[in-house]
Amino acid sequence: MKNITIQSGTLKDFVFDLKSNFNGSLDCNANEYKLTLDNALIKGSIEAIAYQEEMKFFDFDIVFLEDVQLTINSISSSPTYFAYCSEGTLEHSFGISKNIHSIKAQQNAVINTVGVVSNVFHFKKNIAIKLALIGVVTAAIDDKDALNSKIKNTFINQQESFVHIGIQHINISQKLEQLRKIDQKGIVRNLLKKGILQIILAMEIEHHSNKYNATETIINCLTLKQIDQIKLLSSVIQKEPADSYSIKSLAKQTGLSPNKLQEGFKLIHNTTVNDFITLIRIEKAESLIRNTDLNISEIVYSIGFTSRSYFSKIFKQKYNCSPKEYKYSQNSLAITA
């Protein structure tokens, strides 16, 4: 096993430390870095960007050709990490602790370090890893910054280091893919990435509410294959919201029991199967109101609802106005434009 030690500090120091250990070609553009690697130890790329020193983002798309233990030495302002693994498996421990946590594909982890304990990441050889890492330096947070202050109050226990493992919420996975596809340059690219990262952190706060304690049990009940099946089913519903769905037919389609199907939807979407279907239909209706000339009745039946009054009630709950009022406001905006 190869042991590599990196000092956590400024993003520039961190990236240059990575380069000195892994070699490779480094491209720098303002506060954004890309390290391209192709040698006997590691292949792939590591991208990084910082927003002042309060928030950093790392995107690892790598494979080690031998077992590697990567130690990130802690300093007084060590970040709290939000880790999202979309491919492969890696392990994490604090220092030389024997308490090792596995972070698998489709899982996320919240890692908080208190004191001078190091974060150690363990990589197995020939395992392709795609890992997104958001670091928030809570010690630098101004209480006037609403989002970061909320992160500090929601996740950070100043008394002890911790790791919480959960399943990636599908909306966060989609935001990460959106971030990776940004092709704009300069300040526009910078602002788009920052906006998406802030949305992801806001989603983490929204979904947290006692979730991590509950999900450990559910993770043991659902395999990664079953989670992938539920995500695939979710995509089908999003593409074809007007189809007729029942818990029984959906359970049969995935091979899961109705109870496990519901557990999976609550874990991934934080809602029930039926409520998820209703939400997707309402969002589709909103898009049709904005982008087509269909009247409200045509829209209602085109997305799978059978009752216009029920549709209007649910629509108003989400958008704070009736479908008719919403359509009128969109028409008014179009005329003004």
C-alpha positions, 0 to 999 in steps of 0.5 A, spaced: 500 500 500 502 507 498 501 512 503 500 519 501 499 525 506 496 532 504 496 538 508 489 541 508 489 549 507 488 553 501 485 550 495 492 552 491 496 549 496 492 543 496 492 542 489 499 543 488 500 538 494 496 533 490 500 535 483 507 534 487 505 527 489 501 524 483 505 528 478 500 530 472 498 536 468 495 542 472 491 547 468 489 553 472 484 558 471 483 563 476 480 559 482 479 553 478 484 547 477 484 541 473 489 536 474 490 530 469 493 524 471 496 518 467 502 514 470 503 508 473 500 510 480 493 513 478 489 515 472 484 520 471 482 527 473 481 531 479 478 538 478 477 543 484 474 550 485 474 555 491 469 560 493 474 564 498 476 559 503 469 558 506 467 553 500 471 548 496 469 543 491 473 537 488 471 532 483 475 526 482 474 521 476 480 517 478 483 509 478 489 507 482 493 502 480 495 500 487 492 500 494 493 507 496 491 511 503 490 518 502 491 522 509 489 529 509 492 532 515 487 537 519 488 544 521 484 548 526 479 550 520 478 543 517 472 543 513 466 539 514 465 534 507 459 533 503 461 527 499 457 524 493 460 517 490 457 515 484 461 510 482 466 505 485 467 504 493 472 507 497 473 507 505 474 513 510 477 513 517 479 518 522 486 518 523 489 511 524 482 509 527 480 502 526 473 504 525 472 504 517 466 507 514 465 504 506 462 509 502 459 506 496 456 508 489 449 512 490 451 513 497 453 520 500 457 522 507 457 528 511 464 528 514 465 532 520 472 533 524 473 536 530 480 538 533 487 535 529 484 529 527 486 527 520 481 524 514 484 518 511 481 515 505 482 508 503 482 506 495 483 499 492 487 498 486 483 498 479 477 500 482 474 506 478 472 512 483 467 518 481 467 522 487 464 529 488 466 533 495 464 539 497 468 542 503 465 547 508 469 551 513 465 552 518 470 556 523 470 561 517 462 562 517 459 569 518 452 568 522 450 573 517 451 568 512 444 564 512 446 558 508 452 557 511 450 558 518 444 553 517 449 548 515 453 549 521 447 549 526 444 543 522 450 538 521 456 540 526 456 538 533 462 541 535 464 536 541 466 530 536 468 528 529 462 524 526 461 520 519 454 520 517 452 515 511 446 515 507 443 514 500 444 520 495 437 524 493 436 523 486 435 531 486 442 532 488 445 527 483 441 530 478 444 537 480 451 534 480 451 532 473 448 539 471 454 542 474 459 537 471 456 539 464 457 546 465 461 549 459 461 556 459 467 560 461 469 565 466 465 569 471 459 565 468 461 558 469 464 560 476 457 563 478 453 557 475 457 552 479 457 556 485 449 557 485 448 549 484 453 548 490 449 552 494 442 549 492 445 542 493 447 544 500 440 547 501 437 540 499 442 537 504 439 541 510 432 540 507 433 532 507 437 532 513 431 532 519 433 526 522 434 522 516 441 519 517 439 515 523 433 512 520 437 511 513 442 506 516 436 501 517 433 502 510 440 501 507 441 495 510 434 493 507 435 495 500 441 493 496 444 498 491 441 494 485 434 495 488 436 503 489 438 503 482 431 500 480 427 505 484 431 510 481 430 507 474 423 507 475 423 514 478 426 516 471 420 512 467 415 516 471 418 523 470 418 521 462 411 518 462 407 522 468 400 521 464 401 513 464 396 509 469 400 507 475 399 503 481 403 501 487 402 493 485 404 494 478 410 498 480 412 493 485 412 488 480 416 492 475 421 492 480 421 486 483 420 489 490 415 488 495 410 494 496 413 496 503 420 496 500 418 500 494 415 505 499 421 505 503 425 506 497 421 512 495 421 515 502 429 514 502 431 517 495 425 522 494 423 523 501 416 522 499 411 516 498 410 513 491 403 516 490 405 523 492 411 523 487 407 521 481 402 527 483 408 532 484 411 530 477 404 531 474 404 538 477 411 540 475 409 537 468 402 541 468 406 547 470 411 546 464 405 545 459 402 552 461 408 556 460 410 553 454 404 550 450 397 553 448 393 547 451 387 550 455 387 547 462 382 542 461 386 539 456 392 539 460 389 536 466 387 530 462 394 530 458 398 528 464 393 523 467 389 527 472 381 525 471 379 531 476 380 538 474 378 540 481 383 536 484 388 538 479 387 545 481 387 544 489 394 541 488 396 546 483 395 551 488 398 548 494 405 548 490 404 554 486 400 559 490 395 560 485 390 557 481 392 554 474 388 559 470 391 565 474 398 562 473 396 561 465 394 569 465 400 571 469 404 567 463 400 570 458 401 577 461 409 576 461 409 574 454 405 580 452 410 585 456 416 581 453 
